Amino acid sequence: MLDSVVRSYRNWKRYRATYDELSRLSNRELNDLGISRADISHFARASMK
């Protein structure tokens, strides 16, 4: 059970780090990457896998 909690926490930290990093980018930088602001949470969730 503890493994599950630790894994969930690490996944959440990875999600937040990715989300925060992408959120700091300007719209132009996101556009250069082919990402819209609406897609940030999708890409952050994908980083957890």
N, C-alpha and C positions, 0 to 999 in steps of 0.2 A: 504494500500500500504506500509506503514511504517513497518507493521508486516512482510511483505514479504521480505523487505530489511534486516531487523534484522535477520530473519530466515536464509536467504541466507548467511549472514555474519557469523552467528554462525556455520552453516554447513561447510563453507569454513575454519573457524578456527579449527574445529574438524578434517577436512580432513588434513590440514597442520600439525597439532600436531601429528596425527597418522603417516602420511607420514614421517615426520622428525624423529620421534622416531624409526620407522622401518628402516629408512635409516642409522641410527647410529649403528645398530647392525652389527656384523661381518657376513660374509657368513656362518660360522659355526653355529652361533646362529640362523640365519634365517633358515638354514637347520634343526636344532633341532626342530624348530616350524613348519616345513613343508612348508616354504615359500621361493620362489626364489626371487631374486632382481627384476625380471620382473613382479612379482605379487604384488609388494608393492603398486602401484597405485590402483590396484583392491581392495585390502584390505582396503586402506585408503578411497576409495569411498564407500565401504560397511559400514564403520563406520559412515557415514552421515545419514544412515537410522534409 
